Amino acid sequence: MESKTEMNATQMAMRKFLKQLGVTAHQELADALAKAVADGKLQPGASVPVTARIEVADLAFTHDVTANLVAPE
């Protein structure tokens, strides 16, 4: 693995974006799942399908990732 000093500007910008995406998405999803359980909209332990899409309009690029999340107990 490269050290941060060996990365170029492109790699650093990509890592910064992906870190921000991961941290903020995790926080928002955890809050939304907990609220849905608290409000009775989801049962604890329920499987919830999720799709994340990244778009870069200038590149005409999209990438989707799908998975199932589990509502907190």
PDB file of N, CA, C and O in Angstrom:
ATOM      1  N   MET A   1       0.844  -1.180   0.000  1.00  0.00           N
ATOM      2  CA  MET A   1       0.000   0.000   0.000  1.00  0.00           C
ATOM      3  C   MET A   1       0.889   1.244   0.000  1.00  0.00           C
ATOM      4  O   MET A   1       1.910   1.294   0.686  1.00  0.00           O
ATOM      5  N   GLU A   2       0.486   2.235  -0.774  1.00  0.00           N
ATOM      6  CA  GLU A   2       1.260   3.462  -0.868  1.00  0.00           C
ATOM      7  C   GLU A   2       1.052   4.327   0.374  1.00  0.00           C
ATOM      8  O   GLU A   2      -0.027   4.342   0.967  1.00  0.00           O
ATOM      9  N   SER A   3       2.102   5.040   0.750  1.00  0.00           N
ATOM     10  CA  SER A   3       1.929   6.011   1.832  1.00  0.00           C
ATOM     11  C   SER A   3       1.303   7.266   1.247  1.00  0.00           C
ATOM     12  O   SER A   3       1.323   7.472   0.034  1.00  0.00           O
ATOM     13  N   LYS A   4       0.746   8.104   2.115  1.00  0.00           N
ATOM     14  CA  LYS A   4       0.095   9.327   1.636  1.00  0.00           C
ATOM     15  C   LYS A   4       1.075  10.226   0.889  1.00  0.00           C
ATOM     16  O   LYS A   4       0.672  10.948  -0.022  1.00  0.00           O
ATOM     17  N   THR A   5       2.346  10.195   1.257  1.00  0.00           N
ATOM     18  CA  THR A   5       3.318  11.044   0.581  1.00  0.00           C
ATOM     19  C   THR A   5       3.617  10.553  -0.829  1.00  0.00           C
ATOM     20  O   THR A   5       4.106  11.327  -1.653  1.00  0.00           O
ATOM     21  N   GLU A   6       3.334   9.281  -1.129  1.00  0.00           N
ATOM     22  CA  GLU A   6       3.584   8.724  -2.455  1.00  0.00           C
ATOM     23  C   GLU A   6       2.380   8.852  -3.385  1.00  0.00           C
ATOM     24  O   GLU A   6       2.490   8.552  -4.573  1.00  0.00           O
ATOM     25  N   MET A   7       1.232   9.291  -2.865  1.00  0.00           N
ATOM     26  CA  MET A   7       0.030   9.405  -3.686  1.00  0.00           C
ATOM     27  C   MET A   7       0.019  10.711  -4.451  1.00  0.00           C
ATOM     28  O   MET A   7       0.503  11.736  -3.972  1.00  0.00           O
ATOM     29  N   ASN A   8      -0.544  10.658  -5.654  1.00  0.00           N
ATOM     30  CA  ASN A   8      -0.680  11.889  -6.420  1.00  0.00           C
ATOM     31  C   ASN A   8      -2.004  12.561  -6.069  1.00  0.00           C
ATOM     32  O   ASN A   8      -2.796  12.018  -5.298  1.00  0.00           O
ATOM     33  N   ALA A   9      -2.240  13.733  -6.632  1.00  0.00           N
ATOM     34  CA  ALA A   9      -3.435  14.518  -6.307  1.00  0.00           C
ATOM     35  C   ALA A   9      -4.715  13.775  -6.654  1.00  0.00           C
ATOM     36  O   ALA A   9      -5.704  13.883  -5.929  1.00  0.00           O
ATOM     37  N   THR A  10      -4.714  13.030  -7.740  1.00  0.00           N
ATOM     38  CA  THR A  10      -5.893  12.267  -8.142  1.00  0.00           C
ATOM     39  C   THR A  10      -6.236  11.211  -7.099  1.00  0.00           C
ATOM     40  O   THR A  10      -7.390  11.080  -6.690  1.00  0.00           O
ATOM     41  N   GLN A  11      -5.240  10.470  -6.680  1.00  0.00           N
ATOM     42  CA  GLN A  11      -5.456   9.425  -5.672  1.00  0.00           C
ATOM     43  C   GLN A  11      -5.903  10.012  -4.343  1.00  0.00           C
ATOM     44  O   GLN A  11      -6.786   9.460  -3.688  1.00  0.00           O
ATOM     45  N   MET A  12      -5.305  11.123  -3.941  1.00  0.00           N
ATOM     46  CA  MET A  12      -5.682  11.750  -2.675  1.00  0.00           C
ATOM     47  C   MET A  12      -7.124  12.250  -2.718  1.00  0.00           C
ATOM     48  O   MET A  12      -7.871  12.065  -1.757  1.00  0.00           O
ATOM     49  N   ALA A  13      -7.520  12.883  -3.826  1.00  0.00           N
ATOM     50  CA  ALA A  13      -8.894  13.380  -3.954  1.00  0.00           C
ATOM     51  C   ALA A  13      -9.880  12.224  -3.922  1.00  0.00           C
ATOM     52  O   ALA A  13     -10.936  12.330  -3.297  1.00  0.00           O
ATOM     53  N   MET A  14      -9.550  11.112  -4.590  1.00  0.00           N
ATOM     54  CA  MET A  14     -10.428   9.938  -4.603  1.00  0.00           C
ATOM     55  C   MET A  14     -10.580   9.376  -3.193  1.00  0.00           C
ATOM     56  O   MET A  14     -11.695   9.086  -2.761  1.00  0.00           O
ATOM     57  N   ARG A  15      -9.479   9.221  -2.477  1.00  0.00           N
ATOM     58  CA  ARG A  15      -9.540   8.691  -1.106  1.00  0.00           C
ATOM     59  C   ARG A  15     -10.349   9.599  -0.184  1.00  0.00           C
ATOM     60  O   ARG A  15     -11.126   9.124   0.645  1.00  0.00           O
ATOM     61  N   LYS A  16     -10.159  10.911  -0.335  1.00  0.00           N
ATOM     62  CA  LYS A  16     -10.889  11.860   0.499  1.00  0.00           C
ATOM     63  C   LYS A  16     -12.393  11.764   0.224  1.00  0.00           C
ATOM     64  O   LYS A  16     -13.197  11.755   1.156  1.00  0.00           O
ATOM     65  N   PHE A  17     -12.768  11.694  -1.059  1.00  0.00           N
ATOM     66  CA  PHE A  17     -14.181  11.564  -1.421  1.00  0.00           C
ATOM     67  C   PHE A  17     -14.772  10.277  -0.865  1.00  0.00           C
ATOM     68  O   PHE A  17     -15.841  10.300  -0.254  1.00  0.00           O
ATOM     69  N   LEU A  18     -14.094   9.159  -1.069  1.00  0.00           N
ATOM     70  CA  LEU A  18     -14.628   7.870  -0.620  1.00  0.00           C
ATOM     71  C   LEU A  18     -14.721   7.797   0.904  1.00  0.00           C
ATOM     72  O   LEU A  18     -15.656   7.198   1.437  1.00  0.00           O
ATOM     73  N   LYS A  19     -13.771   8.394   1.603  1.00  0.00           N
ATOM     74  CA  LYS A  19     -13.839   8.420   3.066  1.00  0.00           C
ATOM     75  C   LYS A  19     -15.038   9.243   3.524  1.00  0.00           C
ATOM     76  O   LYS A  19     -15.792   8.817   4.398  1.00  0.00           O
ATOM     77  N   GLN A  20     -15.212  10.427   2.928  1.00  0.00           N
ATOM     78  CA  GLN A  20     -16.351  11.280   3.281  1.00  0.00           C
ATOM     79  C   GLN A  20     -17.664  10.574   2.969  1.00  0.00           C
ATOM     80  O   GLN A  20     -18.595  10.612   3.774  1.00  0.00           O
ATOM     81  N   LEU A  21     -17.745   9.937   1.819  1.00  0.00           N
ATOM     82  CA  LEU A  21     -18.947   9.195   1.430  1.00  0.00           C
ATOM     83  C   LEU A  21     -19.250   8.102   2.445  1.00  0.00           C
ATOM     84  O   LEU A  21     -20.383   7.974   2.909  1.00  0.00           O
ATOM     85  N   GLY A  22     -18.249   7.325   2.785  1.00  0.00           N
ATOM     86  CA  GLY A  22     -18.451   6.212   3.707  1.00  0.00           C
ATOM     87  C   GLY A  22     -18.878   6.659   5.091  1.00  0.00           C
ATOM     88  O   GLY A  22     -19.806   6.095   5.672  1.00  0.00           O
ATOM     89  N   VAL A  23     -18.217   7.657   5.615  1.00  0.00           N
ATOM     90  CA  VAL A  23     -18.520   8.131   6.976  1.00  0.00           C
ATOM     91  C   VAL A  23     -19.910   8.754   7.033  1.00  0.00           C
ATOM     92  O   VAL A  23     -20.702   8.432   7.919  1.00  0.00           O
ATOM     93  N   THR A  24     -20.206   9.646   6.088  1.00  0.00           N
ATOM     94  CA  THR A  24     -21.507  10.326   6.139  1.00  0.00           C
ATOM     95  C   THR A  24     -22.649   9.366   5.831  1.00  0.00           C
ATOM     96  O   THR A  24     -23.699   9.434   6.470  1.00  0.00           O
ATOM     97  N   ALA A  25     -22.461   8.482   4.870  1.00  0.00           N
ATOM     98  CA  ALA A  25     -23.520   7.525   4.541  1.00  0.00           C
ATOM     99  C   ALA A  25     -23.776   6.592   5.727  1.00  0.00           C
ATOM    100  O   ALA A  25     -24.927   6.289   6.041  1.00  0.00           O
ATOM    101  N   HIS A  26     -22.724   6.143   6.373  1.00  0.00           N
ATOM    102  CA  HIS A  26     -22.877   5.254   7.530  1.00  0.00           C
ATOM    103  C   HIS A  26     -23.692   5.936   8.623  1.00  0.00           C
ATOM    104  O   HIS A  26     -24.620   5.341   9.172  1.00  0.00           O
ATOM    105  N   GLN A  27     -23.350   7.175   8.937  1.00  0.00           N
ATOM    106  CA  GLN A  27     -24.064   7.909   9.985  1.00  0.00           C
ATOM    107  C   GLN A  27     -25.536   8.098   9.619  1.00  0.00           C
ATOM    108  O   GLN A  27     -26.417   7.849  10.441  1.00  0.00           O
ATOM    109  N   GLU A  28     -25.799   8.533   8.403  1.00  0.00           N
ATOM    110  CA  GLU A  28     -27.165   8.801   7.971  1.00  0.00           C
ATOM    111  C   GLU A  28     -28.001   7.516   7.920  1.00  0.00           C
ATOM    112  O   GLU A  28     -29.156   7.504   8.348  1.00  0.00           O
ATOM    113  N   LEU A  29     -27.414   6.445   7.399  1.00  0.00           N
ATOM    114  CA  LEU A  29     -28.146   5.171   7.335  1.00  0.00           C
ATOM    115  C   LEU A  29     -28.429   4.609   8.720  1.00  0.00           C
ATOM    116  O   LEU A  29     -29.531   4.127   8.980  1.00  0.00           O
ATOM    117  N   ALA A  30     -27.450   4.666   9.604  1.00  0.00           N
ATOM    118  CA  ALA A  30     -27.651   4.161  10.969  1.00  0.00           C
ATOM    119  C   ALA A  30     -28.774   4.931  11.661  1.00  0.00           C
ATOM    120  O   ALA A  30     -29.623   4.338  12.326  1.00  0.00           O
ATOM    121  N   ASP A  31     -28.773   6.255  11.500  1.00  0.00           N
ATOM    122  CA  ASP A  31     -29.834   7.076  12.098  1.00  0.00           C
ATOM    123  C   ASP A  31     -31.203   6.748  11.504  1.00  0.00           C
ATOM    124  O   ASP A  31     -32.185   6.629  12.237  1.00  0.00           O
ATOM    125  N   ALA A  32     -31.272   6.603  10.184  1.00  0.00           N
ATOM    126  CA  ALA A  32     -32.547   6.319   9.519  1.00  0.00           C
ATOM    127  C   ALA A  32     -33.095   4.951   9.921  1.00  0.00           C
ATOM    128  O   ALA A  32     -34.297   4.801  10.139  1.00  0.00           O
ATOM    129  N   LEU A  33     -32.223   3.965  10.018  1.00  0.00           N
ATOM    130  CA  LEU A  33     -32.663   2.629  10.437  1.00  0.00           C
ATOM    131  C   LEU A  33     -33.160   2.649  11.880  1.00  0.00           C
ATOM    132  O   LEU A  33     -34.211   2.085  12.183  1.00  0.00           O
ATOM    133  N   ALA A  34     -32.408   3.294  12.768  1.00  0.00           N
ATOM    134  CA  ALA A  34     -32.814   3.359  14.179  1.00  0.00           C
ATOM    135  C   ALA A  34     -34.153   4.081  14.324  1.00  0.00           C
ATOM    136  O   ALA A  34     -35.001   3.652  15.106  1.00  0.00           O
ATOM    137  N   LYS A  35     -34.354   5.165  13.585  1.00  0.00           N
ATOM    138  CA  LYS A  35     -35.611   5.912  13.646  1.00  0.00           C
ATOM    139  C   LYS A  35     -36.768   5.067  13.121  1.00  0.00           C
ATOM    140  O   LYS A  35     -37.858   5.078  13.693  1.00  0.00           O
ATOM    141  N   ALA A  36     -36.534   4.340  12.041  1.00  0.00           N
ATOM    142  CA  ALA A  36     -37.594   3.496  11.478  1.00  0.00           C
ATOM    143  C   ALA A  36     -38.010   2.411  12.467  1.00  0.00           C
ATOM    144  O   ALA A  36     -39.195   2.093  12.574  1.00  0.00           O
ATOM    145  N   VAL A  37     -37.048   1.842  13.189  1.00  0.00           N
ATOM    146  CA  VAL A  37     -37.374   0.842  14.207  1.00  0.00           C
ATOM    147  C   VAL A  37     -38.133   1.506  15.358  1.00  0.00           C
ATOM    148  O   VAL A  37     -39.150   0.986  15.817  1.00  0.00           O
ATOM    149  N   ALA A  38     -37.635   2.655  15.821  1.00  0.00           N
ATOM    150  CA  ALA A  38     -38.288   3.364  16.931  1.00  0.00           C
ATOM    151  C   ALA A  38     -39.710   3.782  16.578  1.00  0.00           C
ATOM    152  O   ALA A  38     -40.587   3.773  17.442  1.00  0.00           O
ATOM    153  N   ASP A  39     -39.952   4.150  15.320  1.00  0.00           N
ATOM    154  CA  ASP A  39     -41.275   4.579  14.865  1.00  0.00           C
ATOM    155  C   ASP A  39     -42.192   3.415  14.502  1.00  0.00           C
ATOM    156  O   ASP A  39     -43.354   3.622  14.150  1.00  0.00           O
ATOM    157  N   GLY A  40     -41.669   2.188  14.589  1.00  0.00           N
ATOM    158  CA  GLY A  40     -42.476   1.016  14.270  1.00  0.00           C
ATOM    159  C   GLY A  40     -42.621   0.745  12.780  1.00  0.00           C
ATOM    160  O   GLY A  40     -43.442  -0.083  12.386  1.00  0.00           O
ATOM    161  N   LYS A  41     -41.846   1.421  11.947  1.00  0.00           N
ATOM    162  CA  LYS A  41     -41.908   1.204  10.501  1.00  0.00           C
ATOM    163  C   LYS A  41     -41.138  -0.032  10.072  1.00  0.00           C
ATOM    164  O   LYS A  41     -41.431  -0.625   9.034  1.00  0.00           O
ATOM    165  N   LEU A  42     -40.145  -0.421  10.877  1.00  0.00           N
ATOM    166  CA  LEU A  42     -39.356  -1.628  10.633  1.00  0.00           C
ATOM    167  C   LEU A  42     -39.293  -2.454  11.902  1.00  0.00           C
ATOM    168  O   LEU A  42     -39.251  -1.916  13.008  1.00  0.00           O
ATOM    169  N   GLN A  43     -39.289  -3.741  11.735  1.00  0.00           N
ATOM    170  CA  GLN A  43     -39.074  -4.638  12.857  1.00  0.00           C
ATOM    171  C   GLN A  43     -37.571  -4.762  13.111  1.00  0.00           C
ATOM    172  O   GLN A  43     -36.788  -4.774  12.161  1.00  0.00           O
ATOM    173  N   PRO A  44     -37.158  -4.854  14.370  1.00  0.00           N
ATOM    174  CA  PRO A  44     -35.734  -5.072  14.650  1.00  0.00           C
ATOM    175  C   PRO A  44     -35.238  -6.329  13.925  1.00  0.00           C
ATOM    176  O   PRO A  44     -35.912  -7.359  13.925  1.00  0.00           O
ATOM    177  N   GLY A  45     -34.074  -6.236  13.318  1.00  0.00           N
ATOM    178  CA  GLY A  45     -33.495  -7.370  12.598  1.00  0.00           C
ATOM    179  C   GLY A  45     -34.014  -7.540  11.181  1.00  0.00           C
ATOM    180  O   GLY A  45     -33.578  -8.446  10.472  1.00  0.00           O
ATOM    181  N   ALA A  46     -34.942  -6.682  10.753  1.00  0.00           N
ATOM    182  CA  ALA A  46     -35.494  -6.792   9.404  1.00  0.00           C
ATOM    183  C   ALA A  46     -34.424  -6.482   8.364  1.00  0.00           C
ATOM    184  O   ALA A  46     -33.548  -5.647   8.585  1.00  0.00           O
ATOM    185  N   SER A  47     -34.509  -7.161   7.236  1.00  0.00           N
ATOM    186  CA  SER A  47     -33.607  -6.921   6.111  1.00  0.00           C
ATOM    187  C   SER A  47     -34.178  -5.787   5.264  1.00  0.00           C
ATOM    188  O   SER A  47     -35.368  -5.773   4.951  1.00  0.00           O
ATOM    189  N   VAL A  48     -33.326  -4.846   4.899  1.00  0.00           N
ATOM    190  CA  VAL A  48     -33.754  -3.674   4.136  1.00  0.00           C
ATOM    191  C   VAL A  48     -32.864  -3.546   2.896  1.00  0.00           C
ATOM    192  O   VAL A  48     -31.661  -3.322   3.027  1.00  0.00           O
ATOM    193  N   PRO A  49     -33.437  -3.685   1.694  1.00  0.00           N
ATOM    194  CA  PRO A  49     -32.612  -3.522   0.493  1.00  0.00           C
ATOM    195  C   PRO A  49     -32.150  -2.073   0.337  1.00  0.00           C
ATOM    196  O   PRO A  49     -32.888  -1.138   0.647  1.00  0.00           O
ATOM    197  N   VAL A  50     -30.934  -1.903  -0.143  1.00  0.00           N
ATOM    198  CA  VAL A  50     -30.370  -0.563  -0.336  1.00  0.00           C
ATOM    199  C   VAL A  50     -29.606  -0.526  -1.656  1.00  0.00           C
ATOM    200  O   VAL A  50     -28.959  -1.498  -2.045  1.00  0.00           O
ATOM    201  N   THR A  51     -29.695   0.604  -2.328  1.00  0.00           N
ATOM    202  CA  THR A  51     -28.899   0.856  -3.529  1.00  0.00           C
ATOM    203  C   THR A  51     -28.223   2.207  -3.373  1.00  0.00           C
ATOM    204  O   THR A  51     -28.871   3.199  -3.038  1.00  0.00           O
ATOM    205  N   ALA A  52     -26.923   2.243  -3.614  1.00  0.00           N
ATOM    206  CA  ALA A  52     -26.168   3.492  -3.609  1.00  0.00           C
ATOM    207  C   ALA A  52     -25.717   3.758  -5.039  1.00  0.00           C
ATOM    208  O   ALA A  52     -25.257   2.854  -5.736  1.00  0.00           O
ATOM    209  N   ARG A  53     -25.854   4.996  -5.462  1.00  0.00           N
ATOM    210  CA  ARG A  53     -25.441   5.364  -6.819  1.00  0.00           C
ATOM    211  C   ARG A  53     -24.454   6.524  -6.740  1.00  0.00           C
ATOM    212  O   ARG A  53     -24.682   7.514  -6.046  1.00  0.00           O
ATOM    213  N   ILE A  54     -23.367   6.373  -7.461  1.00  0.00           N
ATOM    214  CA  ILE A  54     -22.406   7.454  -7.631  1.00  0.00           C
ATOM    215  C   ILE A  54     -22.520   7.912  -9.078  1.00  0.00           C
ATOM    216  O   ILE A  54     -22.463   7.104 -10.004  1.00  0.00           O
ATOM    217  N   GLU A  55     -22.681   9.213  -9.259  1.00  0.00           N
ATOM    218  CA  GLU A  55     -22.763   9.788 -10.606  1.00  0.00           C
ATOM    219  C   GLU A  55     -21.693  10.845 -10.774  1.00  0.00           C
ATOM    220  O   GLU A  55     -21.452  11.658  -9.882  1.00  0.00           O
ATOM    221  N   VAL A  56     -21.059  10.821 -11.929  1.00  0.00           N
ATOM    222  CA  VAL A  56     -20.139  11.884 -12.318  1.00  0.00           C
ATOM    223  C   VAL A  56     -20.648  12.374 -13.669  1.00  0.00           C
ATOM    224  O   VAL A  56     -20.322  11.811 -14.714  1.00  0.00           O
ATOM    225  N   ALA A  57     -21.451  13.428 -13.628  1.00  0.00           N
ATOM    226  CA  ALA A  57     -22.120  13.910 -14.838  1.00  0.00           C
ATOM    227  C   ALA A  57     -21.128  14.263 -15.941  1.00  0.00           C
ATOM    228  O   ALA A  57     -21.365  13.949 -17.108  1.00  0.00           O
ATOM    229  N   ASP A  58     -20.031  14.905 -15.588  1.00  0.00           N
ATOM    230  CA  ASP A  58     -19.052  15.321 -16.596  1.00  0.00           C
ATOM    231  C   ASP A  58     -18.408  14.145 -17.324  1.00  0.00           C
ATOM    232  O   ASP A  58     -17.863  14.310 -18.415  1.00  0.00           O
ATOM    233  N   LEU A  59     -18.469  12.968 -16.726  1.00  0.00           N
ATOM    234  CA  LEU A  59     -17.887  11.773 -17.349  1.00  0.00           C
ATOM    235  C   LEU A  59     -18.954  10.829 -17.892  1.00  0.00           C
ATOM    236  O   LEU A  59     -18.630   9.774 -18.437  1.00  0.00           O
ATOM    237  N   ALA A  60     -20.220  11.201 -17.746  1.00  0.00           N
ATOM    238  CA  ALA A  60     -21.332  10.318 -18.111  1.00  0.00           C
ATOM    239  C   ALA A  60     -21.133   8.951 -17.449  1.00  0.00           C
ATOM    240  O   ALA A  60     -21.293   7.908 -18.083  1.00  0.00           O
ATOM    241  N   PHE A  61     -20.780   8.980 -16.159  1.00  0.00           N
ATOM    242  CA  PHE A  61     -20.452   7.774 -15.403  1.00  0.00           C
ATOM    243  C   PHE A  61     -21.445   7.579 -14.274  1.00  0.00           C
ATOM    244  O   PHE A  61     -21.761   8.518 -13.544  1.00  0.00           O
ATOM    245  N   THR A  62     -21.936   6.358 -14.134  1.00  0.00           N
ATOM    246  CA  THR A  62     -22.714   5.982 -12.951  1.00  0.00           C
ATOM    247  C   THR A  62     -22.239   4.615 -12.482  1.00  0.00           C
ATOM    248  O   THR A  62     -21.803   3.781 -13.275  1.00  0.00           O
ATOM    249  N   HIS A  63     -22.334   4.410 -11.199  1.00  0.00           N
ATOM    250  CA  HIS A  63     -21.972   3.116 -10.607  1.00  0.00           C
ATOM    251  C   HIS A  63     -22.943   2.849  -9.466  1.00  0.00           C
ATOM    252  O   HIS A  63     -23.074   3.663  -8.551  1.00  0.00           O
ATOM    253  N   ASP A  64     -23.625   1.707  -9.522  1.00  0.00           N
ATOM    254  CA  ASP A  64     -24.578   1.322  -8.480  1.00  0.00           C
ATOM    255  C   ASP A  64     -24.015   0.173  -7.657  1.00  0.00           C
ATOM    256  O   ASP A  64     -23.368  -0.734  -8.181  1.00  0.00           O
ATOM    257  N   VAL A  65     -24.274   0.234  -6.371  1.00  0.00           N
ATOM    258  CA  VAL A  65     -23.930  -0.850  -5.448  1.00  0.00           C
ATOM    259  C   VAL A  65     -25.204  -1.192  -4.696  1.00  0.00           C
ATOM    260  O   VAL A  65     -25.843  -0.309  -4.122  1.00  0.00           O
ATOM    261  N   THR A  66     -25.577  -2.457  -4.696  1.00  0.00           N
ATOM    262  CA  THR A  66     -26.781  -2.884  -3.984  1.00  0.00           C
ATOM    263  C   THR A  66     -26.401  -3.906  -2.900  1.00  0.00           C
ATOM    264  O   THR A  66     -25.434  -4.657  -3.027  1.00  0.00           O
ATOM    265  N   ALA A  67     -27.194  -3.896  -1.848  1.00  0.00           N
ATOM    266  CA  ALA A  67     -26.956  -4.808  -0.727  1.00  0.00           C
ATOM    267  C   ALA A  67     -28.214  -4.833   0.119  1.00  0.00           C
ATOM    268  O   ALA A  67     -29.206  -4.185  -0.214  1.00  0.00           O
ATOM    269  N   ASN A  68     -28.174  -5.571   1.201  1.00  0.00           N
ATOM    270  CA  ASN A  68     -29.227  -5.584   2.207  1.00  0.00           C
ATOM    271  C   ASN A  68     -28.643  -5.152   3.535  1.00  0.00           C
ATOM    272  O   ASN A  68     -27.613  -5.666   3.971  1.00  0.00           O
ATOM    273  N   LEU A  69     -29.311  -4.202   4.177  1.00  0.00           N
ATOM    274  CA  LEU A  69     -28.942  -3.771   5.519  1.00  0.00           C
ATOM    275  C   LEU A  69     -29.826  -4.506   6.514  1.00  0.00           C
ATOM    276  O   LEU A  69     -30.846  -5.080   6.132  1.00  0.00           O
ATOM    277  N   VAL A  70     -29.450  -4.493   7.762  1.00  0.00           N
ATOM    278  CA  VAL A  70     -30.246  -5.141   8.809  1.00  0.00           C
ATOM    279  C   VAL A  70     -30.608  -4.076   9.839  1.00  0.00           C
ATOM    280  O   VAL A  70     -29.733  -3.381  10.355  1.00  0.00           O
ATOM    281  N   ALA A  71     -31.893  -3.953  10.132  1.00  0.00           N
ATOM    282  CA  ALA A  71     -32.366  -2.982  11.121  1.00  0.00           C
ATOM    283  C   ALA A  71     -31.810  -3.355  12.496  1.00  0.00           C
ATOM    284  O   ALA A  71     -31.705  -4.537  12.822  1.00  0.00           O
ATOM    285  N   PRO A  72     -31.455  -2.354  13.301  1.00  0.00           N
ATOM    286  CA  PRO A  72     -30.886  -2.642  14.624  1.00  0.00           C
ATOM    287  C   PRO A  72     -31.911  -3.289  15.551  1.00  0.00           C
ATOM    288  O   PRO A  72     -33.118  -3.088  15.417  1.00  0.00           O
ATOM    289  N   GLU A  73     -31.392  -4.070  16.493  1.00  0.00           N
ATOM    290  CA  GLU A  73     -32.230  -4.741  17.490  1.00  0.00           C
ATOM    291  C   GLU A  73     -32.712  -3.760  18.524  1.00  0.00           C
ATOM    292  O   GLU A  73     -33.432  -4.140  19.447  1.00  0.00           O
TER     293      GLU A  73
END
